[in-house]
C-alpha cells in the first residue's frame, strides 16, 4: 500500500511514521472515546450522503469520509481552541462538540442551522464552539487564523488541504506565526488531491519542509489516529507547529460519488488495532449505539417541516 512518486518527496503509505506498539501506550478509555467520535463522524457523513442522494440538499456537499478520524483524534488531545477550517469540515465541527442537529439543519439550508442555513456544507460556522467558516477562497482561513491567534492570545487550530497549502498567502502567514511565536497548530489533511489533480503534477516540494525552514516544528505522518494524537500532544507544547497528515479521500471532492477504492482503508485498520488491544467487543457496541443514535437524529430532523 505504498506509492512512491518523484523520488521520496511524495511518499504515501498507511505506515508512514508509525511508532511500534504506540496504541498500547494509550488508556483504553482514550482509544474508545476516540473511536466513538470516529464512528459518529463516519455514520453522520454516510447519512448526509443518503439524504443528498435523495435530492434534499440544494448546495454542493463536501464529505469527510476517509478523513473523519483526523479531527476525532486531534480533539482528544487539543481542545479549548479557536477553529478555522475549509470545506470537508463536518467532522471537525462534530469532533469539537458541535450540535449535530444544527449541522443537519445547516446542510438542509434551514435558518436553525449552525450558520443560519447560509453557509451550507462548504462553510461550517459555529460561534458556540469557536469555529469559523471560510469565504470560499482556497486557504484564506490560514492568515485569518493567524490573526485570531495574535489578537486573542488563545490556542488556534488551523486546518487546510494539500492544495490550499500551495496558496502564496499561506507562507506569509506561517512566517508571521513563527516570528510572533503564536499559539497555533497548523494541520494539513493531505489526501494528495486538488479536486482530481495529484500532488506531483502540482509541485515537487513538501509543505513541512517549508514550515521547518520558517522555524516551525513539523512532522509528516500517515493518518493513524494514535499517531496523530501522539504528535499533536507533543507539538502542542511547541506552538506554532505544523503537522501534515497523509490520508485518503473516499468520495468525490464534491458530491457523493467514488473514483475508486482508497489507497488504504484507515477505518478497517483502526478496528484491527482495537482488536489487538482487546477492545473488539467494546468497539462493536460503540458502532451499534452510534449508528442507531445518528440515524435517529437525521430522521428526527427530516420529519420537521
PEWOTA-V548030 format. One record per pair of residues at least 6 apart in sequence whose ideal C-beta (glycine too) atoms are under 7 Angstrom apart, sorted by sequence separation. I is the first residue (numbers start at 1). J is the second residue. If there is no record, write none. Layout:
I,J + I,J
//
This chain:
51,57 + 94,100 + 111,117 + 119,125 + 125,131 + 134,140 + 192,198 + 212,218 + 221,227 + 235,241 + 251,257 + 252,258 + 274,280 + 4,11 + 85,92 + 105,112 + 106,113 + 110,117 + 124,131 + 125,132 + 134,141 + 149,156 + 177,184 + 192,199 + 211,218 + 251,258 + 252,259 + 23,31 + 105,113 + 106,114 + 109,117 + 115,123 + 125,133 + 148,156 + 194,202 + 235,243 + 250,258 + 3,12 + 52,61 + 83,92 + 94,103 + 106,115 + 115,124 + 124,133 + 274,283 + 93,103 + 102,112 + 114,124 + 115,125 + 123,133 + 208,218 + 221,231 + 2,13 + 102,113 + 103,114 + 106,117 + 109,120 + 114,125 + 123,134 + 145,156 + 208,219 + 232,243 + 1,13 + 102,114 + 105,117 + 114,126 + 208,220 + 219,231 + 231,243 + 250,262 + 271,283 + 1,14 + 48,61 + 83,96 + 90,103 + 106,119 + 107,120 + 145,158 + 49,63 + 106,120 + 107,121 + 119,133 + 122,136 + 206,220 + 248,262 + 48,63 + 99,114 + 248,263 + 98,114 + 142,158 + 248,264 + 141,158 + 228,245 + 45,63 + 115,133 + 142,160 + 217,235 + 248,266 + 45,64 + 46,65 + 72,91 + 188,207 + 45,65 + 71,91 + 75,95 + 67,88 + 71,92 + 75,96 + 139,160 + 217,238 + 223,245 + 41,64 + 42,65 + 45,68 + 68,91 + 72,95 + 165,188 + 218,241 + 223,246 + 64,88 + 67,91 + 71,95 + 216,240 + 217,241 + 218,242 + 219,243 + 220,244 + 221,245 + 222,246 + 223,247 + 62,87 + 138,163 + 139,164 + 216,241 + 221,246 + 42,68 + 62,88 + 64,90 + 138,164 + 139,165 + 143,169 + 158,184 + 162,188 + 216,242 + 41,68 + 64,91 + 146,173 + 156,183 + 161,188 + 98,126 + 139,167 + 142,170 + 149,177 + 155,183 + 156,184 + 157,185 + 158,186 + 159,187 + 160,188 + 161,189 + 162,190 + 138,167 + 162,191 + 38,68 + 143,173 + 146,176 + 150,180 + 157,187 + 159,189 + 162,192 + 38,69 + 41,72 + 93,124 + 98,129 + 139,170 + 142,173 + 146,177 + 163,194 + 211,242 + 97,129 + 150,182 + 93,126 + 96,129 + 98,131 + 149,182 + 38,72 + 87,121 + 90,124 + 149,183 + 208,242 + 37,72 + 87,122 + 89,124 + 96,131 + 149,184 + 146,182 + 166,202 + 178,214 + 208,244 + 162,199 + 166,203 + 174,211 + 178,215 + 207,244 + 34,72 + 37,75 + 93,131 + 146,184 + 178,216 + 34,73 + 85,124 + 145,184 + 171,210 + 175,214 + 174,214 + 34,76 + 165,207 + 174,216 + 33,76 + 223,266 + 45,90 + 225,270 + 30,76 + 44,90 + 83,130 + 185,232 + 82,130 + 83,131 + 84,132 + 86,134 + 81,130 + 83,132 + 41,91 + 44,94 + 57,107 + 59,109 + 185,235 + 57,108 + 58,109 + 185,236 + 56,108 + 41,94 + 40,94 + 41,95 + 185,239 + 186,240 + 190,244 + 86,141 + 184,239 + 190,245 + 44,100 + 85,141 + 183,239 + 184,240 + 185,241 + 186,242 + 187,243 + 188,244 + 189,245 + 190,246 + 191,247 + 193,249 + 84,141 + 188,245 + 190,247 + 191,248 + 37,95 + 182,240 + 187,245 + 189,247 + 191,249 + 195,253 + 48,107 + 62,121 + 181,240 + 61,121 + 62,122 + 84,144 + 59,120 + 60,121 + 84,145 + 59,121 + 60,122 + 178,240 + 177,240 + 84,148 + 82,148 + 92,159 + 82,152 + 82,154 + 84,156 + 81,154 + 86,159 + 81,155 + 82,156 + 83,157 + 84,158 + 85,159 + 86,160 + 80,155 + 81,156 + 86,161 + 81,157 + 86,164 + 78,157 + 78,185 + 74,187 + 70,189 + 67,189 + 67,191 + 73,225 + 77,229 + 70,223 + 72,225 + 76,229 + 69,223 + 74,228 + 78,232 + 73,228 + 77,232 + 69,225 + 73,229 + 77,233 + 70,228 + 74,232 + 78,236 + 70,245 + 70,247 + 12,192 + 67,247 + 66,247 + 66,248 + 67,249 + 66,249 + 66,250 + 65,250 + 65,251 + 38,225 + 63,251 + 10,199 + 10,200 + 34,225 + 62,254 + 61,254 + 63,256 + 104,297 + 6,200 + 60,254 + 61,255 + 104,298 + 5,200 + 9,204 + 60,255 + 61,256 + 66,262 + 101,297 + 105,301 + 9,206 + 69,266 + 100,297 + 104,301 + 6,204 + 26,226 + 101,301 + 69,270 + 17,219 + 23,226 + 53,256 + 17,221 + 18,222 + 22,226 + 52,256 + 16,221 + 17,222 + 22,227 + 16,222 + 18,224 + 15,222 + 49,256 + 14,222 + 19,227 + 22,230 + 13,222 + 18,227 + 17,227 + 19,230 + 42,267 + 16,246 + 38,270 + 12,246 + 35,270 + 35,274 + 31,274 + 31,277 + 32,279 + 39,286 + 43,290 + 47,294 + 51,298 + 31,279 + 35,283 + 39,287 + 43,291 + 47,295 + 28,277 + 14,264 + 23,273 + 32,282 + 36,286 + 40,290 + 44,294 + 12,263 + 28,279 + 35,286 + 39,290 + 43,294 + 47,298 + 24,277 + 23,277 + 32,286 + 36,290 + 40,294 + 14,269 + 3,263 + 1,263 + 1,264
//
